Amino acid sequence: MKIKQIFAIIGIILLVGLYALTLIAAIFDPTATLKYLAAAVAATIIIPVLLWVLNMFFGITKKNGFDDSAEPGSDENDNK
C-alpha cells in the first residue's frame, strides 16, 4: 500500500472518529456543544494539512535518497 493511501485512511479514520465523539459529547454535555463543534471544525482543517505536510516530507526524503530500505555497507550502496 502506498504512503498516500495510508495517510488518506488515517485521515478518514481520525475525522470520522472526531465527528462521532463530538456528537456523543454534545449529547451528554449540551452546555459545551459549541466548544466541541469549534474543536471539530479546527481539526477538520488541521488534520488534512498535517497529513499533507507529512506526505510531502516523506516524498522529499524518498527523492533525496534517504530511504532506509538499504543496509549500510551492502553492495547496493557501493554501486552509487
PyMOL Python script that loads the backbone (N, CA, C, O; Angstrom):
from pymol import cmd

cmd.read_pdbstr("""\
ATOM      1  N   MET A   1       0.859  -1.181   0.000  1.00  0.00           N
ATOM      2  CA  MET A   1       0.000   0.000   0.000  1.00  0.00           C
ATOM      3  C   MET A   1       0.904   1.242   0.000  1.00  0.00           C
ATOM      4  O   MET A   1       1.899   1.298   0.722  1.00  0.00           O
ATOM      5  N   LYS A   2       0.549   2.211  -0.801  1.00  0.00           N
ATOM      6  CA  LYS A   2       1.360   3.419  -0.911  1.00  0.00           C
ATOM      7  C   LYS A   2       1.159   4.308   0.320  1.00  0.00           C
ATOM      8  O   LYS A   2       0.143   4.222   1.011  1.00  0.00           O
ATOM      9  N   ILE A   3       2.136   5.147   0.568  1.00  0.00           N
ATOM     10  CA  ILE A   3       2.105   6.029   1.733  1.00  0.00           C
ATOM     11  C   ILE A   3       0.954   7.022   1.650  1.00  0.00           C
ATOM     12  O   ILE A   3       0.377   7.385   2.675  1.00  0.00           O
ATOM     13  N   LYS A   4       0.611   7.469   0.435  1.00  0.00           N
ATOM     14  CA  LYS A   4      -0.515   8.403   0.280  1.00  0.00           C
ATOM     15  C   LYS A   4      -1.822   7.748   0.695  1.00  0.00           C
ATOM     16  O   LYS A   4      -2.664   8.382   1.331  1.00  0.00           O
ATOM     17  N   GLN A   5      -1.993   6.480   0.335  1.00  0.00           N
ATOM     18  CA  GLN A   5      -3.207   5.764   0.711  1.00  0.00           C
ATOM     19  C   GLN A   5      -3.279   5.557   2.211  1.00  0.00           C
ATOM     20  O   GLN A   5      -4.353   5.654   2.805  1.00  0.00           O
ATOM     21  N   ILE A   6      -2.155   5.277   2.819  1.00  0.00           N
ATOM     22  CA  ILE A   6      -2.126   5.097   4.273  1.00  0.00           C
ATOM     23  C   ILE A   6      -2.502   6.392   4.970  1.00  0.00           C
ATOM     24  O   ILE A   6      -3.299   6.380   5.908  1.00  0.00           O
ATOM     25  N   PHE A   7      -1.940   7.510   4.524  1.00  0.00           N
ATOM     26  CA  PHE A   7      -2.283   8.803   5.123  1.00  0.00           C
ATOM     27  C   PHE A   7      -3.748   9.143   4.915  1.00  0.00           C
ATOM     28  O   PHE A   7      -4.387   9.707   5.804  1.00  0.00           O
ATOM     29  N   ALA A   8      -4.289   8.803   3.744  1.00  0.00           N
ATOM     30  CA  ALA A   8      -5.703   9.071   3.479  1.00  0.00           C
ATOM     31  C   ALA A   8      -6.595   8.261   4.412  1.00  0.00           C
ATOM     32  O   ALA A   8      -7.577   8.784   4.940  1.00  0.00           O
ATOM     33  N   ILE A   9      -6.266   7.011   4.615  1.00  0.00           N
ATOM     34  CA  ILE A   9      -7.054   6.166   5.512  1.00  0.00           C
ATOM     35  C   ILE A   9      -6.956   6.660   6.940  1.00  0.00           C
ATOM     36  O   ILE A   9      -7.962   6.689   7.649  1.00  0.00           O
ATOM     37  N   ILE A  10      -5.776   7.046   7.380  1.00  0.00           N
ATOM     38  CA  ILE A  10      -5.601   7.590   8.728  1.00  0.00           C
ATOM     39  C   ILE A  10      -6.433   8.861   8.897  1.00  0.00           C
ATOM     40  O   ILE A  10      -7.089   9.044   9.923  1.00  0.00           O
ATOM     41  N   GLY A  11      -6.407   9.731   7.899  1.00  0.00           N
ATOM     42  CA  GLY A  11      -7.186  10.970   7.955  1.00  0.00           C
ATOM     43  C   GLY A  11      -8.677  10.704   8.037  1.00  0.00           C
ATOM     44  O   GLY A  11      -9.385  11.354   8.807  1.00  0.00           O
ATOM     45  N   ILE A  12      -9.158   9.753   7.250  1.00  0.00           N
ATOM     46  CA  ILE A  12     -10.587   9.414   7.277  1.00  0.00           C
ATOM     47  C   ILE A  12     -10.984   8.880   8.639  1.00  0.00           C
ATOM     48  O   ILE A  12     -12.003   9.282   9.200  1.00  0.00           O
ATOM     49  N   ILE A  13     -10.179   7.976   9.166  1.00  0.00           N
ATOM     50  CA  ILE A  13     -10.491   7.395  10.482  1.00  0.00           C
ATOM     51  C   ILE A  13     -10.483   8.468  11.568  1.00  0.00           C
ATOM     52  O   ILE A  13     -11.373   8.496  12.417  1.00  0.00           O
ATOM     53  N   LEU A  14      -9.492   9.344  11.546  1.00  0.00           N
ATOM     54  CA  LEU A  14      -9.419  10.408  12.545  1.00  0.00           C
ATOM     55  C   LEU A  14     -10.619  11.354  12.469  1.00  0.00           C
ATOM     56  O   LEU A  14     -11.206  11.696  13.496  1.00  0.00           O
ATOM     57  N   LEU A  15     -10.980  11.773  11.267  1.00  0.00           N
ATOM     58  CA  LEU A  15     -12.082  12.719  11.116  1.00  0.00           C
ATOM     59  C   LEU A  15     -13.434  12.091  11.463  1.00  0.00           C
ATOM     60  O   LEU A  15     -14.254  12.725  12.127  1.00  0.00           O
ATOM     61  N   VAL A  16     -13.671  10.859  11.024  1.00  0.00           N
ATOM     62  CA  VAL A  16     -14.936  10.199  11.359  1.00  0.00           C
ATOM     63  C   VAL A  16     -15.030   9.964  12.858  1.00  0.00           C
ATOM     64  O   VAL A  16     -16.085  10.173  13.457  1.00  0.00           O
ATOM     65  N   GLY A  17     -13.933   9.531  13.465  1.00  0.00           N
ATOM     66  CA  GLY A  17     -13.916   9.349  14.914  1.00  0.00           C
ATOM     67  C   GLY A  17     -14.134  10.659  15.663  1.00  0.00           C
ATOM     68  O   GLY A  17     -14.828  10.699  16.679  1.00  0.00           O
ATOM     69  N   LEU A  18     -13.541  11.713  15.153  1.00  0.00           N
ATOM     70  CA  LEU A  18     -13.702  13.029  15.770  1.00  0.00           C
ATOM     71  C   LEU A  18     -15.151  13.487  15.721  1.00  0.00           C
ATOM     72  O   LEU A  18     -15.681  13.994  16.710  1.00  0.00           O
ATOM     73  N   TYR A  19     -15.797  13.307  14.558  1.00  0.00           N
ATOM     74  CA  TYR A  19     -17.190  13.729  14.441  1.00  0.00           C
ATOM     75  C   TYR A  19     -18.097  12.885  15.324  1.00  0.00           C
ATOM     76  O   TYR A  19     -19.041  13.405  15.920  1.00  0.00           O
ATOM     77  N   ALA A  20     -17.819  11.588  15.412  1.00  0.00           N
ATOM     78  CA  ALA A  20     -18.625  10.716  16.275  1.00  0.00           C
ATOM     79  C   ALA A  20     -18.462  11.112  17.743  1.00  0.00           C
ATOM     80  O   ALA A  20     -19.444  11.191  18.481  1.00  0.00           O
ATOM     81  N   LEU A  21     -17.237  11.356  18.157  1.00  0.00           N
ATOM     82  CA  LEU A  21     -17.005  11.780  19.542  1.00  0.00           C
ATOM     83  C   LEU A  21     -17.632  13.143  19.833  1.00  0.00           C
ATOM     84  O   LEU A  21     -18.146  13.371  20.928  1.00  0.00           O
ATOM     85  N   THR A  22     -17.588  14.041  18.860  1.00  0.00           N
ATOM     86  CA  THR A  22     -18.209  15.356  19.033  1.00  0.00           C
ATOM     87  C   THR A  22     -19.715  15.212  19.217  1.00  0.00           C
ATOM     88  O   THR A  22     -20.306  15.866  20.076  1.00  0.00           O
ATOM     89  N   LEU A  23     -20.327  14.362  18.414  1.00  0.00           N
ATOM     90  CA  LEU A  23     -21.771  14.151  18.521  1.00  0.00           C
ATOM     91  C   LEU A  23     -22.137  13.525  19.867  1.00  0.00           C
ATOM     92  O   LEU A  23     -23.088  13.959  20.518  1.00  0.00           O
ATOM     93  N   ILE A  24     -21.397  12.526  20.274  1.00  0.00           N
ATOM     94  CA  ILE A  24     -21.679  11.864  21.552  1.00  0.00           C
ATOM     95  C   ILE A  24     -21.458  12.826  22.713  1.00  0.00           C
ATOM     96  O   ILE A  24     -22.273  12.889  23.634  1.00  0.00           O
ATOM     97  N   ALA A  25     -20.367  13.568  22.671  1.00  0.00           N
ATOM     98  CA  ALA A  25     -20.083  14.519  23.751  1.00  0.00           C
ATOM     99  C   ALA A  25     -21.128  15.628  23.801  1.00  0.00           C
ATOM    100  O   ALA A  25     -21.505  16.072  24.885  1.00  0.00           O
ATOM    101  N   ALA A  26     -21.594  16.075  22.654  1.00  0.00           N
ATOM    102  CA  ALA A  26     -22.612  17.126  22.620  1.00  0.00           C
ATOM    103  C   ALA A  26     -23.941  16.623  23.177  1.00  0.00           C
ATOM    104  O   ALA A  26     -24.684  17.390  23.789  1.00  0.00           O
ATOM    105  N   ILE A  27     -24.242  15.353  22.972  1.00  0.00           N
ATOM    106  CA  ILE A  27     -25.476  14.786  23.512  1.00  0.00           C
ATOM    107  C   ILE A  27     -25.410  14.705  25.032  1.00  0.00           C
ATOM    108  O   ILE A  27     -26.388  15.016  25.713  1.00  0.00           O
ATOM    109  N   PHE A  28     -24.268  14.292  25.565  1.00  0.00           N
ATOM    110  CA  PHE A  28     -24.148  14.118  27.007  1.00  0.00           C
ATOM    111  C   PHE A  28     -23.854  15.409  27.765  1.00  0.00           C
ATOM    112  O   PHE A  28     -24.148  15.493  28.958  1.00  0.00           O
ATOM    113  N   ASP A  29     -23.286  16.412  27.109  1.00  0.00           N
ATOM    114  CA  ASP A  29     -22.982  17.686  27.757  1.00  0.00           C
ATOM    115  C   ASP A  29     -23.380  18.836  26.834  1.00  0.00           C
ATOM    116  O   ASP A  29     -22.526  19.417  26.164  1.00  0.00           O
ATOM    117  N   PRO A  30     -24.683  19.169  26.795  1.00  0.00           N
ATOM    118  CA  PRO A  30     -25.137  20.196  25.849  1.00  0.00           C
ATOM    119  C   PRO A  30     -24.615  21.601  26.156  1.00  0.00           C
ATOM    120  O   PRO A  30     -24.708  22.482  25.301  1.00  0.00           O
ATOM    121  N   THR A  31     -24.070  21.831  27.349  1.00  0.00           N
ATOM    122  CA  THR A  31     -23.580  23.176  27.676  1.00  0.00           C
ATOM    123  C   THR A  31     -22.289  23.508  26.922  1.00  0.00           C
ATOM    124  O   THR A  31     -21.989  24.680  26.695  1.00  0.00           O
ATOM    125  N   ALA A  32     -21.534  22.495  26.537  1.00  0.00           N
ATOM    126  CA  ALA A  32     -20.249  22.733  25.871  1.00  0.00           C
ATOM    127  C   ALA A  32     -20.294  22.353  24.396  1.00  0.00           C
ATOM    128  O   ALA A  32     -19.250  22.102  23.795  1.00  0.00           O
ATOM    129  N   THR A  33     -21.468  22.308  23.812  1.00  0.00           N
ATOM    130  CA  THR A  33     -21.616  21.884  22.423  1.00  0.00           C
ATOM    131  C   THR A  33     -20.832  22.774  21.461  1.00  0.00           C
ATOM    132  O   THR A  33     -20.208  22.266  20.529  1.00  0.00           O
ATOM    133  N   LEU A  34     -20.852  24.083  21.667  1.00  0.00           N
ATOM    134  CA  LEU A  34     -20.124  24.987  20.765  1.00  0.00           C
ATOM    135  C   LEU A  34     -18.612  24.783  20.846  1.00  0.00           C
ATOM    136  O   LEU A  34     -17.910  24.946  19.848  1.00  0.00           O
ATOM    137  N   LYS A  35     -18.107  24.427  22.029  1.00  0.00           N
ATOM    138  CA  LYS A  35     -16.673  24.148  22.164  1.00  0.00           C
ATOM    139  C   LYS A  35     -16.307  22.891  21.384  1.00  0.00           C
ATOM    140  O   LYS A  35     -15.274  22.846  20.716  1.00  0.00           O
ATOM    141  N   TYR A  36     -17.157  21.873  21.472  1.00  0.00           N
ATOM    142  CA  TYR A  36     -16.899  20.640  20.729  1.00  0.00           C
ATOM    143  C   TYR A  36     -16.965  20.886  19.229  1.00  0.00           C
ATOM    144  O   TYR A  36     -16.150  20.364  18.468  1.00  0.00           O
ATOM    145  N   LEU A  37     -17.929  21.676  18.818  1.00  0.00           N
ATOM    146  CA  LEU A  37     -18.061  21.994  17.395  1.00  0.00           C
ATOM    147  C   LEU A  37     -16.851  22.791  16.901  1.00  0.00           C
ATOM    148  O   LEU A  37     -16.339  22.536  15.811  1.00  0.00           O
ATOM    149  N   ALA A  38     -16.403  23.742  17.694  1.00  0.00           N
ATOM    150  CA  ALA A  38     -15.230  24.535  17.307  1.00  0.00           C
ATOM    151  C   ALA A  38     -13.984  23.654  17.205  1.00  0.00           C
ATOM    152  O   ALA A  38     -13.164  23.836  16.305  1.00  0.00           O
ATOM    153  N   ALA A  39     -13.843  22.706  18.126  1.00  0.00           N
ATOM    154  CA  ALA A  39     -12.702  21.793  18.071  1.00  0.00           C
ATOM    155  C   ALA A  39     -12.780  20.907  16.835  1.00  0.00           C
ATOM    156  O   ALA A  39     -11.762  20.638  16.198  1.00  0.00           O
ATOM    157  N   ALA A  40     -13.986  20.452  16.491  1.00  0.00           N
ATOM    158  CA  ALA A  40     -14.148  19.611  15.304  1.00  0.00           C
ATOM    159  C   ALA A  40     -13.836  20.387  14.028  1.00  0.00           C
ATOM    160  O   ALA A  40     -13.196  19.858  13.120  1.00  0.00           O
ATOM    161  N   VAL A  41     -14.282  21.630  13.958  1.00  0.00           N
ATOM    162  CA  VAL A  41     -14.007  22.452  12.770  1.00  0.00           C
ATOM    163  C   VAL A  41     -12.508  22.737  12.655  1.00  0.00           C
ATOM    164  O   VAL A  41     -11.946  22.675  11.561  1.00  0.00           O
ATOM    165  N   ALA A  42     -11.866  23.045  13.769  1.00  0.00           N
ATOM    166  CA  ALA A  42     -10.419  23.297  13.741  1.00  0.00           C
ATOM    167  C   ALA A  42      -9.663  22.047  13.311  1.00  0.00           C
ATOM    168  O   ALA A  42      -8.733  22.130  12.508  1.00  0.00           O
ATOM    169  N   ALA A  43     -10.055  20.891  13.838  1.00  0.00           N
ATOM    170  CA  ALA A  43      -9.385  19.644  13.470  1.00  0.00           C
ATOM    171  C   ALA A  43      -9.645  19.264  12.020  1.00  0.00           C
ATOM    172  O   ALA A  43      -8.811  18.618  11.386  1.00  0.00           O
ATOM    173  N   THR A  44     -10.806  19.665  11.489  1.00  0.00           N
ATOM    174  CA  THR A  44     -11.122  19.401  10.088  1.00  0.00           C
ATOM    175  C   THR A  44     -10.142  20.124   9.178  1.00  0.00           C
ATOM    176  O   THR A  44      -9.873  19.663   8.068  1.00  0.00           O
ATOM    177  N   ILE A  45      -9.619  21.222   9.619  1.00  0.00           N
ATOM    178  CA  ILE A  45      -8.629  21.968   8.837  1.00  0.00           C
ATOM    179  C   ILE A  45      -7.217  21.474   9.153  1.00  0.00           C
ATOM    180  O   ILE A  45      -6.409  21.295   8.242  1.00  0.00           O
ATOM    181  N   ILE A  46      -6.916  21.255  10.415  1.00  0.00           N
ATOM    182  CA  ILE A  46      -5.558  20.929  10.840  1.00  0.00           C
ATOM    183  C   ILE A  46      -5.136  19.520  10.423  1.00  0.00           C
ATOM    184  O   ILE A  46      -4.011  19.335   9.958  1.00  0.00           O
ATOM    185  N   ILE A  47      -6.006  18.526  10.576  1.00  0.00           N
ATOM    186  CA  ILE A  47      -5.629  17.138  10.289  1.00  0.00           C
ATOM    187  C   ILE A  47      -5.247  16.944   8.814  1.00  0.00           C
ATOM    188  O   ILE A  47      -4.187  16.378   8.548  1.00  0.00           O
ATOM    189  N   PRO A  48      -6.060  17.385   7.846  1.00  0.00           N
ATOM    190  CA  PRO A  48      -5.623  17.209   6.448  1.00  0.00           C
ATOM    191  C   PRO A  48      -4.343  17.980   6.099  1.00  0.00           C
ATOM    192  O   PRO A  48      -3.519  17.495   5.323  1.00  0.00           O
ATOM    193  N   VAL A  49      -4.179  19.156   6.660  1.00  0.00           N
ATOM    194  CA  VAL A  49      -2.955  19.926   6.391  1.00  0.00           C
ATOM    195  C   VAL A  49      -1.743  19.202   6.974  1.00  0.00           C
ATOM    196  O   VAL A  49      -0.696  19.130   6.331  1.00  0.00           O
ATOM    197  N   LEU A  50      -1.877  18.673   8.171  1.00  0.00           N
ATOM    198  CA  LEU A  50      -0.780  17.936   8.801  1.00  0.00           C
ATOM    199  C   LEU A  50      -0.435  16.683   7.994  1.00  0.00           C
ATOM    200  O   LEU A  50       0.742  16.389   7.783  1.00  0.00           O
ATOM    201  N   LEU A  51      -1.437  15.956   7.547  1.00  0.00           N
ATOM    202  CA  LEU A  51      -1.187  14.767   6.734  1.00  0.00           C
ATOM    203  C   LEU A  51      -0.567  15.132   5.387  1.00  0.00           C
ATOM    204  O   LEU A  51       0.272  14.391   4.874  1.00  0.00           O
ATOM    205  N   TRP A  52      -0.966  16.258   4.811  1.00  0.00           N
ATOM    206  CA  TRP A  52      -0.376  16.713   3.553  1.00  0.00           C
ATOM    207  C   TRP A  52       1.107  17.040   3.747  1.00  0.00           C
ATOM    208  O   TRP A  52       1.938  16.684   2.911  1.00  0.00           O
ATOM    209  N   VAL A  53       1.436  17.718   4.847  1.00  0.00           N
ATOM    210  CA  VAL A  53       2.827  18.069   5.137  1.00  0.00           C
ATOM    211  C   VAL A  53       3.660  16.805   5.349  1.00  0.00           C
ATOM    212  O   VAL A  53       4.780  16.712   4.848  1.00  0.00           O
ATOM    213  N   LEU A  54       3.117  15.831   6.090  1.00  0.00           N
ATOM    214  CA  LEU A  54       3.851  14.579   6.291  1.00  0.00           C
ATOM    215  C   LEU A  54       4.056  13.838   4.971  1.00  0.00           C
ATOM    216  O   LEU A  54       5.128  13.287   4.720  1.00  0.00           O
ATOM    217  N   ASN A  55       3.035  13.829   4.144  1.00  0.00           N
ATOM    218  CA  ASN A  55       3.141  13.188   2.839  1.00  0.00           C
ATOM    219  C   ASN A  55       4.211  13.867   1.986  1.00  0.00           C
ATOM    220  O   ASN A  55       5.002  13.193   1.326  1.00  0.00           O
ATOM    221  N   MET A  56       4.235  15.190   1.999  1.00  0.00           N
ATOM    222  CA  MET A  56       5.236  15.933   1.246  1.00  0.00           C
ATOM    223  C   MET A  56       6.636  15.646   1.800  1.00  0.00           C
ATOM    224  O   MET A  56       7.586  15.488   1.032  1.00  0.00           O
ATOM    225  N   PHE A  57       6.765  15.580   3.122  1.00  0.00           N
ATOM    226  CA  PHE A  57       8.048  15.299   3.749  1.00  0.00           C
ATOM    227  C   PHE A  57       8.571  13.923   3.340  1.00  0.00           C
ATOM    228  O   PHE A  57       9.741  13.779   2.987  1.00  0.00           O
ATOM    229  N   PHE A  58       7.701  12.915   3.389  1.00  0.00           N
ATOM    230  CA  PHE A  58       8.134  11.574   3.004  1.00  0.00           C
ATOM    231  C   PHE A  58       8.463  11.499   1.519  1.00  0.00           C
ATOM    232  O   PHE A  58       9.355  10.746   1.127  1.00  0.00           O
ATOM    233  N   GLY A  59       7.769  12.257   0.692  1.00  0.00           N
ATOM    234  CA  GLY A  59       8.084  12.293  -0.732  1.00  0.00           C
ATOM    235  C   GLY A  59       9.443  12.913  -0.992  1.00  0.00           C
ATOM    236  O   GLY A  59      10.191  12.439  -1.847  1.00  0.00           O
ATOM    237  N   ILE A  60       9.768  13.970  -0.261  1.00  0.00           N
ATOM    238  CA  ILE A  60      11.061  14.633  -0.429  1.00  0.00           C
ATOM    239  C   ILE A  60      12.197  13.742   0.042  1.00  0.00           C
ATOM    240  O   ILE A  60      13.235  13.657  -0.614  1.00  0.00           O
ATOM    241  N   THR A  61      12.007  13.075   1.182  1.00  0.00           N
ATOM    242  CA  THR A  61      13.079  12.225   1.697  1.00  0.00           C
ATOM    243  C   THR A  61      13.312  11.024   0.791  1.00  0.00           C
ATOM    244  O   THR A  61      14.446  10.558   0.671  1.00  0.00           O
ATOM    245  N   LYS A  62      12.269  10.515   0.156  1.00  0.00           N
ATOM    246  CA  LYS A  62      12.445   9.399  -0.770  1.00  0.00           C
ATOM    247  C   LYS A  62      13.182   9.843  -2.036  1.00  0.00           C
ATOM    248  O   LYS A  62      14.023   9.108  -2.554  1.00  0.00           O
ATOM    249  N   LYS A  63      12.865  11.057  -2.541  1.00  0.00           N
ATOM    250  CA  LYS A  63      13.533  11.580  -3.736  1.00  0.00           C
ATOM    251  C   LYS A  63      15.019  11.805  -3.492  1.00  0.00           C
ATOM    252  O   LYS A  63      15.836  11.576  -4.384  1.00  0.00           O
ATOM    253  N   ASN A  64      15.376  12.253  -2.292  1.00  0.00           N
ATOM    254  CA  ASN A  64      16.762  12.593  -1.988  1.00  0.00           C
ATOM    255  C   ASN A  64      17.583  11.387  -1.559  1.00  0.00           C
ATOM    256  O   ASN A  64      18.752  11.535  -1.204  1.00  0.00           O
ATOM    257  N   GLY A  65      16.996  10.205  -1.585  1.00  0.00           N
ATOM    258  CA  GLY A  65      17.769   9.006  -1.269  1.00  0.00           C
ATOM    259  C   GLY A  65      17.886   8.710   0.200  1.00  0.00           C
ATOM    260  O   GLY A  65      18.812   8.008   0.605  1.00  0.00           O
ATOM    261  N   PHE A  66      16.989   9.214   1.014  1.00  0.00           N
ATOM    262  CA  PHE A  66      17.034   8.928   2.441  1.00  0.00           C
ATOM    263  C   PHE A  66      16.181   7.716   2.783  1.00  0.00           C
ATOM    264  O   PHE A  66      15.678   7.608   3.902  1.00  0.00           O
ATOM    265  N   ASP A  67      16.016   6.812   1.841  1.00  0.00           N
ATOM    266  CA  ASP A  67      15.222   5.611   2.054  1.00  0.00           C
ATOM    267  C   ASP A  67      16.038   4.636   2.892  1.00  0.00           C
ATOM    268  O   ASP A  67      17.192   4.360   2.565  1.00  0.00           O
ATOM    269  N   ASP A  68      15.464   4.116   3.957  1.00  0.00           N
ATOM    270  CA  ASP A  68      16.181   3.223   4.865  1.00  0.00           C
ATOM    271  C   ASP A  68      16.099   1.763   4.438  1.00  0.00           C
ATOM    272  O   ASP A  68      16.447   0.883   5.225  1.00  0.00           O
ATOM    273  N   SER A  69      15.653   1.480   3.228  1.00  0.00           N
ATOM    274  CA  SER A  69      15.488   0.092   2.808  1.00  0.00           C
ATOM    275  C   SER A  69      16.833  -0.593   2.582  1.00  0.00           C
ATOM    276  O   SER A  69      16.920  -1.815   2.705  1.00  0.00           O
ATOM    277  N   ALA A  70      17.866   0.147   2.261  1.00  0.00           N
ATOM    278  CA  ALA A  70      19.180  -0.445   2.017  1.00  0.00           C
ATOM    279  C   ALA A  70      20.016  -0.385   3.296  1.00  0.00           C
ATOM    280  O   ALA A  70      20.060   0.638   3.980  1.00  0.00           O
ATOM    281  N   GLU A  71      20.659  -1.476   3.595  1.00  0.00           N
ATOM    282  CA  GLU A  71      21.520  -1.546   4.768  1.00  0.00           C
ATOM    283  C   GLU A  71      22.847  -0.833   4.490  1.00  0.00           C
ATOM    284  O   GLU A  71      23.360  -0.907   3.373  1.00  0.00           O
ATOM    285  N   PRO A  72      23.405  -0.150   5.480  1.00  0.00           N
ATOM    286  CA  PRO A  72      24.721   0.470   5.278  1.00  0.00           C
ATOM    287  C   PRO A  72      25.785  -0.593   5.062  1.00  0.00           C
ATOM    288  O   PRO A  72      25.815  -1.599   5.770  1.00  0.00           O
ATOM    289  N   GLY A  73      26.644  -0.377   4.103  1.00  0.00           N
ATOM    290  CA  GLY A  73      27.735  -1.300   3.836  1.00  0.00           C
ATOM    291  C   GLY A  73      27.371  -2.421   2.881  1.00  0.00           C
ATOM    292  O   GLY A  73      28.213  -3.266   2.576  1.00  0.00           O
ATOM    293  N   SER A  74      26.140  -2.445   2.404  1.00  0.00           N
ATOM    294  CA  SER A  74      25.763  -3.514   1.483  1.00  0.00           C
ATOM    295  C   SER A  74      26.246  -3.168   0.067  1.00  0.00           C
ATOM    296  O   SER A  74      26.670  -2.043  -0.199  1.00  0.00           O
ATOM    297  N   ASP A  75      26.173  -4.147  -0.824  1.00  0.00           N
ATOM    298  CA  ASP A  75      26.607  -3.939  -2.205  1.00  0.00           C
ATOM    299  C   ASP A  75      25.751  -2.930  -2.924  1.00  0.00           C
ATOM    300  O   ASP A  75      26.223  -2.257  -3.840  1.00  0.00           O
ATOM    301  N   GLU A  76      24.507  -2.812  -2.527  1.00  0.00           N
ATOM    302  CA  GLU A  76      23.587  -1.881  -3.197  1.00  0.00           C
ATOM    303  C   GLU A  76      24.058  -0.445  -3.028  1.00  0.00           C
ATOM    304  O   GLU A  76      23.932   0.347  -3.962  1.00  0.00           O
ATOM    305  N   ASN A  77      24.593  -0.084  -1.876  1.00  0.00           N
ATOM    306  CA  ASN A  77      25.062   1.275  -1.629  1.00  0.00           C
ATOM    307  C   ASN A  77      26.426   1.536  -2.263  1.00  0.00           C
ATOM    308  O   ASN A  77      26.757   2.685  -2.554  1.00  0.00           O
ATOM    309  N   ASP A  78      27.227   0.481  -2.482  1.00  0.00           N
ATOM    310  CA  ASP A  78      28.558   0.665  -3.047  1.00  0.00           C
ATOM    311  C   ASP A  78      28.506   1.049  -4.526  1.00  0.00           C
ATOM    312  O   ASP A  78      29.450   1.656  -5.032  1.00  0.00           O
ATOM    313  N   ASN A  79      27.436   0.712  -5.221  1.00  0.00           N
ATOM    314  CA  ASN A  79      27.348   0.971  -6.645  1.00  0.00           C
ATOM    315  C   ASN A  79      26.913   2.398  -6.957  1.00  0.00           C
ATOM    316  O   ASN A  79      26.859   2.771  -8.129  1.00  0.00           O
ATOM    317  N   LYS A  80      26.612   3.182  -5.980  1.00  0.00           N
ATOM    318  CA  LYS A  80      26.107   4.555  -6.206  1.00  0.00           C
ATOM    319  C   LYS A  80      27.222   5.516  -6.455  1.00  0.00           C
ATOM    320  O   LYS A  80      26.978   6.704  -6.663  1.00  0.00           O
TER     321      LYS A  80
END
""", "prot")
cmd.dss("prot")
cmd.show_as("cartoon", "prot")
cmd.util.cbc("prot")
cmd.orient("prot")
